[in-house]
Amino acid sequence: MDPHVLVLVHGATGGTGRLLVDRLLADGHQVRAFVRDPDKGAPLAKRGAEVVPGDLTDPDATALTDATRGVDAVAFCAGSGASTGKDMTLLVDLHGAVRTIDAAVEAGADRYVMLSSMAADDPLGSSEAMAPYLAAKHAADRVLAASGLRWMVVRPGALTDDPPTDQVRTGTPRIARAERGDRSISRADVAAVMAASLEADATGVTFEVLSGDRPVAEAVADLAAGSA
Ligand SMILES: NC(=O)c1ccc[n+]([C@@H]2O[C@H](COP(=O)([O-])OP(=O)(O)OC[C@H]3O[C@@H](n4cnc5c(N)ncnc54)[C@H](OP(=O)(O)O)[C@@H]3O)[C@@H](O)[C@H]2O)c1
């Protein structure tokens, strides 16, 4: 991705999304943040992002369509969260994500990076509690792969608020069971991986990511080198 492109971030007020916004701004990109709570959007605007109001569950798609117009890339970091029910899993993690993909296609965006989840390729192999969420992620990832956009799907393990380490391990499409160890990664490191994935000249790459011992830039460059 060229410097100074316009990136639309979904979930920009969330734990990972906020860090991605900061990272993209620091890298010289323009950021448009799609935000449902204006109070939460204010700090992002202060830091230099363009904040546009909208909700992924709004039956009227006008706000989403307008927000996506003219963007070069889309990053999806939104999520229904653990405190909502399966209805929101369906409406945000699946249908909301699909709507953002459709909007990106319609707007002629160049690329899309999806923040998915580890184990999204095998939802029914997971716990009963996690299966609906992973099924939603799985389906959204498949829609993105068929969209015609240039895309990467980032599948992290459990997210923490630990400080950045810039050290990760990746597996395409999965990290081997024996190598998983501690299945966590900080949101800061995930934001760095998302930013590097947006900047990579690659498409068609789905990978799991955990904290590890390889610099983010090196790990993502290797993934990009093996891409379509
Ligand atoms: N938590 C984990 O361990 C884990 C593991 C793997 C993958 N993930 C995935 O990683 C991503 C980021 O997770 P996170 O924990 O950093 O996120 P988070 O802090 O839970 O933030 C979620 C974001 O989504 C936004 N959002 C929720 N519903 C929305 C709606 N209807 N319309 C528009 N925006 C909406 C929230 O807005 P508000 O600020 O207004 O609420 C917030 O900005 C998610 O896709 C999640 O599924 C999480």
The ligand as an SDF file (V2000), in Angstrom:
LIG
                    3D

 48 52  0  0  0  0  0  0  0  0999 V2000
  -11.1490  -10.6410   22.5910 N   0  0  0  0  0  0  0  0  0  0  0  0
  -10.4430  -11.6310   22.0970 C   0  0  0  0  0  0  0  0  0  0  0  0
   -9.7430  -12.3840   22.8220 O   0  0  0  0  0  0  0  0  0  0  0  0
  -10.4270  -11.8680   20.6050 C   0  0  0  0  0  0  0  0  0  0  0  0
   -9.7110  -12.9610   20.0820 C   0  0  0  0  0  0  0  0  0  0  0  0
   -9.6550  -13.1060   18.6900 C   0  0  0  0  0  0  0  0  0  0  0  0
  -10.2770  -12.1910   17.8550 C   0  0  0  0  0  0  0  0  0  0  0  0
  -10.9920  -11.1350   18.3880 N   0  0  0  0  0  0  0  0  0  0  0  0
  -11.5990  -10.1780   17.4660 C   0  0  0  0  0  0  0  0  0  0  0  0
  -10.7450   -9.0580   17.4280 O   0  0  0  0  0  0  0  0  0  0  0  0
  -11.5140   -7.8700   17.1260 C   0  0  0  0  0  0  0  0  0  0  0  0
  -11.1740   -6.7670   18.1170 C   0  0  0  0  0  0  0  0  0  0  0  0
  -11.4070   -7.2000   19.4380 O   0  0  0  0  0  0  0  0  0  0  0  0
  -11.2720   -6.1470   20.6630 P   0  0  0  0  0  0  0  0  0  0  0  0
  -11.5050   -6.9620   21.9110 O   0  0  0  0  0  0  0  0  0  0  0  0
  -10.0480   -5.3510   20.5000 O   0  0  0  0  0  0  0  0  0  0  0  0
  -12.5290   -5.2330   20.3500 O   0  0  0  0  0  0  0  0  0  0  0  0
  -13.4790   -4.4320   21.3770 P   0  0  0  0  0  0  0  0  0  0  0  0
  -12.6360   -3.6900   22.3520 O   0  0  0  0  0  0  0  0  0  0  0  0
  -14.5250   -5.3680   21.9060 O   0  0  0  0  0  0  0  0  0  0  0  0
  -14.1320   -3.3690   20.3770 O   0  0  0  0  0  0  0  0  0  0  0  0
  -15.1670   -3.7220   19.5130 C   0  0  0  0  0  0  0  0  0  0  0  0
  -15.4170   -2.5650   18.5930 C   0  0  0  0  0  0  0  0  0  0  0  0
  -16.5180   -2.8820   17.7340 O   0  0  0  0  0  0  0  0  0  0  0  0
  -17.4320   -1.7700   17.7930 C   0  0  0  0  0  0  0  0  0  0  0  0
  -18.8070   -2.2020   17.5580 N   0  0  0  0  0  0  0  0  0  0  0  0
  -19.5360   -3.0860   18.2650 C   0  0  0  0  0  0  0  0  0  0  0  0
  -20.7780   -3.1730   17.7650 N   0  0  0  0  0  0  0  0  0  0  0  0
  -20.8280   -2.3050   16.7220 C   0  0  0  0  0  0  0  0  0  0  0  0
  -21.8460   -1.9010   15.8340 C   0  0  0  0  0  0  0  0  0  0  0  0
  -23.0830   -2.4190   15.9150 N   0  0  0  0  0  0  0  0  0  0  0  0
  -21.5580   -0.9930   14.8730 N   0  0  0  0  0  0  0  0  0  0  0  0
  -20.3160   -0.4480   14.7890 C   0  0  0  0  0  0  0  0  0  0  0  0
  -19.3010   -0.7690   15.6250 N   0  0  0  0  0  0  0  0  0  0  0  0
  -19.5710   -1.6720   16.5850 C   0  0  0  0  0  0  0  0  0  0  0  0
  -17.2720   -1.2150   19.2190 C   0  0  0  0  0  0  0  0  0  0  0  0
  -17.8460    0.0640   19.3220 O   0  0  0  0  0  0  0  0  0  0  0  0
  -18.1460    0.7230   20.7650 P   0  0  0  0  0  0  0  0  0  0  0  0
  -16.8320    1.2810   21.2400 O   0  0  0  0  0  0  0  0  0  0  0  0
  -19.1680    1.7510   20.4670 O   0  0  0  0  0  0  0  0  0  0  0  0
  -18.6440   -0.3860   21.6550 O   0  0  0  0  0  0  0  0  0  0  0  0
  -15.7590   -1.2430   19.3110 C   0  0  0  0  0  0  0  0  0  0  0  0
  -15.2010   -0.1650   18.6110 O   0  0  0  0  0  0  0  0  0  0  0  0
  -12.9630   -8.3040   17.0970 C   0  0  0  0  0  0  0  0  0  0  0  0
  -13.3300   -8.5640   15.7570 O   0  0  0  0  0  0  0  0  0  0  0  0
  -12.9480   -9.6160   17.8780 C   0  0  0  0  0  0  0  0  0  0  0  0
  -13.9950  -10.4590   17.4950 O   0  0  0  0  0  0  0  0  0  0  0  0
  -11.0640  -10.9510   19.7380 C   0  0  0  0  0  0  0  0  0  0  0  0
  1  2  1  0
  2  3  2  0
  2  4  1  0
  4  5  1  0
  4 48  2  0
  5  6  2  0
  6  7  1  0
  7  8  2  0
  8  9  1  0
  8 48  1  0
  9 10  1  0
  9 46  1  0
 10 11  1  0
 11 12  1  0
 11 44  1  0
 12 13  1  0
 13 14  1  0
 14 15  2  0
 14 16  1  0
 14 17  1  0
 17 18  1  0
 18 19  2  0
 18 20  1  0
 18 21  1  0
 21 22  1  0
 22 23  1  0
 23 24  1  0
 23 42  1  0
 24 25  1  0
 25 26  1  0
 25 36  1  0
 26 27  1  0
 26 35  1  0
 27 28  2  0
 28 29  1  0
 29 30  1  0
 29 35  2  0
 30 31  1  0
 30 32  2  0
 32 33  1  0
 33 34  2  0
 34 35  1  0
 36 37  1  0
 36 42  1  0
 37 38  1  0
 38 39  2  0
 38 40  1  0
 38 41  1  0
 42 43  1  0
 44 45  1  0
 44 46  1  0
 46 47  1  0
M  CHG  2   8   1  16  -1
M  END
$$$$
